[in-house]
Amino acid sequence: MAKARSRTAARKVKDRWKAKNWYNILAPPAFDSVTVADTLTDSPENLINRVTGVSLQDITNDFRKSHIILYFKVHNVQDNNALTQFEGHTLTSDYLRRMIRRRRSKVDGVYDATTKDGGVLRVKPFATTDKRIQNSQKRVIRESMKKTIQDEASKTTMSEFVKNILDGKTGSDIYKHVKKLYPVKRVEIYKTEVVSQPTITIKEKTPKKEEKPEEEPKETEKKEKKTKKKTDKETKDLKEETKEEIPKEKPEEVKEEPKKEEKTKEAKKETKPKAKKTTAKKTTPKKTASKKAPAKKTTAKKSTTKKKTTAKKK
């Protein structure tokens, strides 16, 4: 009996996998609700508070952002889709080691910044220098970093502030302010954590910006069509004018051409008889001269040869 019970229990354990279903994990709307991963679970309640880590390259298809890892936390399930919230981000360890070297100082800090919509985000930036610096200089750099982060967070919502961090805008702003105090080499925000989610819902201005460029091309297309119509009309007018002018000029050219031909014929007739006379006069003396000349030469040669032969006989 005990063996039979153990077999039935083993069968039940195997059947649990068949009862599980696949669920798609979607990114937050700030990241265009892209499918990030797939998971298995018995019930959708077990998915809540699960955290997934994804590279930013997988979302944006940008190889330059492969060193950024994002963390999303599931907070709701609808049908076969699990909705998530932004939980934080980190930079890979190899990317950080590349920037830190010997005989250089690293200035880092941890600051809590409250956003415009009531969310609290823990930001961890760091700056690197070419040389080692004193603690008093580090203290001044940390104060300027804290001020710029808190000022920027108070003017933007949570999603906008996260986008600025991931794009590197906040790091460049910190660099501009810190450079006045000390020539820092580079500034990066290597980690963020969400302490509390935003409580106030504020409509972002992104959809308005997207509508404007759609309206402007329509106006430009209308202007281009008008200009094309004007150019087509002008070309038609020019063609009509040229057609009217061409038949007037052609008969004049035709009349002039036979006159020229007649002149050339008359000139040829006049030149032909003159050429015959000149040829007849020139050819007769040449022939006589050519015939007489070789006869003289041959006689002279024969006479010389006869004299030579007679001289030898003697």
Secondary structure, DSSP 4 states (H G I P E B T S, - for coil): -HHHHHHHHHHHHHHHHHH-EEEEEEPPGGGTT-EEEEEEESSGGGGTT-EEEEEHHHHH--GGGTTEEEEEEEEEEETTEEEEEEEEEEE-HHHHHHH--TT--EEE--EEEE-TTS-EEEEEEEEE-SS---HHHHHHHHHHHHHHHHHHHHHS-HHHHHHHHHHTHHHHHHHHHHHTTS--SEEEEEEEEEEE---S----SHHHHHHHHHHHHHHHHHHHHHHHHHHHHHHHHHHHHHHHHHHHHHHHHHHHHHHHHHHHHHHHHHHHHHHHHHHHHHHHHHHHHHHHHHHHHHHHHHHHHHHHHHHHH-
